[in-house]
């Protein structure tokens, strides 16, 4: 008692076949596989977008600005005023 015998599983399988039909089950499994593939693709796209967002142009601009030395800034001021 409490365990499912092979007879119980056959009855469950028969009820499922009667409810859904033998032709519809492969279609349902195919749709489920397509859904899983779409989910995995969406997760991969999110990771790609996340890595691209961490290298934003504003970060690159900040690095470039920090690399300028005081002499370069002085030279730019002299050319602007001349």
C-alpha positions, -999 to +999 in steps of 0.1 A: +000+000+000+012+035-008+034+024-037+024+026-073+024-007-092+028-011-129-010-015-131-015+020-116+009+035-141-008+019-170-042+033-159-026+068-156-011+065-191-044+053-205-062+083-190-036+107-203-039+092-238-077+095-237-076+131-226-049+144-250-049+119-278-019+100-291-011+126-318-012+156-295+014+145-270+044+147-293+033+183-303+031+192-266+066+179-260+079+197-290+064+230-278+079+224-244+113+219-259+110+251-280+101+270-248+131+257-230+154+266-259+139+301-260+144+305-222+180+295-225+186+319-254+170+347-234+192+340-204+223+340-226+212+373-242+207+388-207+243+378-198+256+394-230+238+426-223+250+427-188+287+423-198+282+450-225+267+474-199+297+470-176+319+485-203+299+516-210+313+546-230+312+568-199+337+545-182+361+548-211+357+586-211+365+588-174+397+567-180+408+590-208+402+621-188+422+608-159+451+600-182+456+636-193+485+652-175+486+688-162+510+698-190+486+686-217+458+706-200+481+737-199+489+733-236+452+731-245+446+763-225+474+781-244+461+771-278+426+782-269+436+817-257+460+823-286 
